[in-house]
Amino acid sequence: MPKKLLLSVCASALLFNGVAKADEIFTTVFNVFESKKSETILVLSAADGRVYKTFKSEENLKRMKSLVGQIVRLDYTVVQGDEARINAIRPAVPGEVDPKVVDLNHFRYNELRLVAPTDFQSMEEVENIFDNFLNDGDKGRSECFKRAHIWSYDMWSKLNVTSEKIFIFWTKRFSLLEDYEWWFHVAPMVKVNGTEYVLDSTFFKKPVTVETWRNYFMKSDKITCPIVDKYQDYESHQWNRLCYLMKVPMHYFRPYDIEDRDKKGIERNHWVLDELQDARRSFWGWDKKYEGLDSGKPTKKH
Amino acid sequence: MKKLIIALVALSSMTAFAHEIKGTLILKGSLKSKIVVNNIKTTCKIKIEKVKNLLEEDAYGNPGYDVKTNISLDGSDSKTSKKVKYSKTQQFNNMLTVNGQKKVSDFDYLGEDGSTMKIDPNGRIKKVTFPFEGKNITCSF
């Protein structure tokens, strides 16, 4: 073997051993999609929201598509970065995993699913997450609810962090008299030792308390913004308050989804792929970073 | 049963203490009325120039309004050549102090110099009282 090739093989082996990590997961295959960027097939796992990759071939695509909606055991290796390569995938054997015990599909409502926000032990951990948020710094490119949705999804799928979303709703009175063009703003929120911190990396350089976040947008520390549970509490009190705060599970995308919950009883504790497909466009390079979040249907515009 | 009634009465009286405004918005624009000042027929004009939120709440969470108002008097007596001239622009707000406590009112406003203004539930000005030459002038609409 030529010396150069030998060195190259050794270096590759070292590198591979240094970063590669094999693991397995029981999950529901939620979506299978042919990559347009690489010679891979993208498999969206509904248990953890991660996109797993496998080689592209007609036969493999057919096989992967046959697994859509099925509970599978998926063996994978994480290679450089956070790319997860499928080593093996097969339908789970009956009795191998209990869907009532293991939450296998976060793209479907599950009445047993708890969505309490993660309570961190140290501020440093949260600051670290915040610092690694995707942030183009371009507010004109996207709307806050889309950025908040992808941040929430990233935290959940990459770090297993359950966040909440905090909405601030401005009343007609505030919008009219202050000549303010927005009627709501939203950002993800987590807890640190029981205290809530808003992670709004478009407007802040670090996680901030709800009070700081609210005061920034109200331009005053003398306005309280009542925290309400129902959308109607905001909707029907447009003149005697300037703003309201609402805390909802991370899965709620738009204010209309909260309205649907409170008026029609449509609960959310699951992700909706069409919404993620739409939200991902908030960021530059979305087509590479979030290629797997694609339903194959035209992107919805809001 | 008696206890329950007492509890309900107590609860309803507690609710009565809660002070929640409607947030009546004062209408912009100007109003005129005729009055007599120093025996001179005078036009009293009130102009609401700008309405903003005070960005401050009372103890019940009610936010106040901040209203830029111009009050003017204009009158003259051709026989005596006496004139009444007055024009002042000032801020009014509806964050009043009642028994030492700040309380937002739907219908009552107080100006910087102690002038008062009353509006109706539709936001129309009903009455403005302001100091002029050592006495209070009231314009009604």
HADDOCK unambig.tbl for C-alpha pairs under 7 A between the chains (distance, minus, plus):
assign (segid A and resid 177 and name CA) (segid B and resid 51 and name CA) 6.87 0.50 0.50
assign (segid A and resid 177 and name CA) (segid B and resid 52 and name CA) 5.38 0.50 0.50
assign (segid A and resid 177 and name CA) (segid B and resid 53 and name CA) 6.62 0.50 0.50
assign (segid A and resid 178 and name CA) (segid B and resid 52 and name CA) 6.78 0.50 0.50
assign (segid A and resid 220 and name CA) (segid B and resid 55 and name CA) 6.30 0.50 0.50
assign (segid A and resid 222 and name CA) (segid B and resid 55 and name CA) 6.50 0.50 0.50
assign (segid A and resid 222 and name CA) (segid B and resid 56 and name CA) 4.94 0.50 0.50
assign (segid A and resid 222 and name CA) (segid B and resid 57 and name CA) 6.34 0.50 0.50
assign (segid A and resid 223 and name CA) (segid B and resid 55 and name CA) 6.22 0.50 0.50
assign (segid A and resid 223 and name CA) (segid B and resid 56 and name CA) 5.71 0.50 0.50
assign (segid A and resid 223 and name CA) (segid B and resid 57 and name CA) 6.02 0.50 0.50
assign (segid A and resid 224 and name CA) (segid B and resid 61 and name CA) 6.90 0.50 0.50
assign (segid A and resid 239 and name CA) (segid B and resid 22 and name CA) 6.42 0.50 0.50
assign (segid A and resid 239 and name CA) (segid B and resid 23 and name CA) 4.79 0.50 0.50
assign (segid A and resid 240 and name CA) (segid B and resid 21 and name CA) 5.81 0.50 0.50
assign (segid A and resid 240 and name CA) (segid B and resid 22 and name CA) 5.31 0.50 0.50
assign (segid A and resid 240 and name CA) (segid B and resid 23 and name CA) 4.42 0.50 0.50
assign (segid A and resid 240 and name CA) (segid B and resid 62 and name CA) 6.26 0.50 0.50
assign (segid A and resid 240 and name CA) (segid B and resid 63 and name CA) 6.92 0.50 0.50
assign (segid A and resid 241 and name CA) (segid B and resid 62 and name CA) 6.34 0.50 0.50
assign (segid A and resid 241 and name CA) (segid B and resid 63 and name CA) 6.23 0.50 0.50
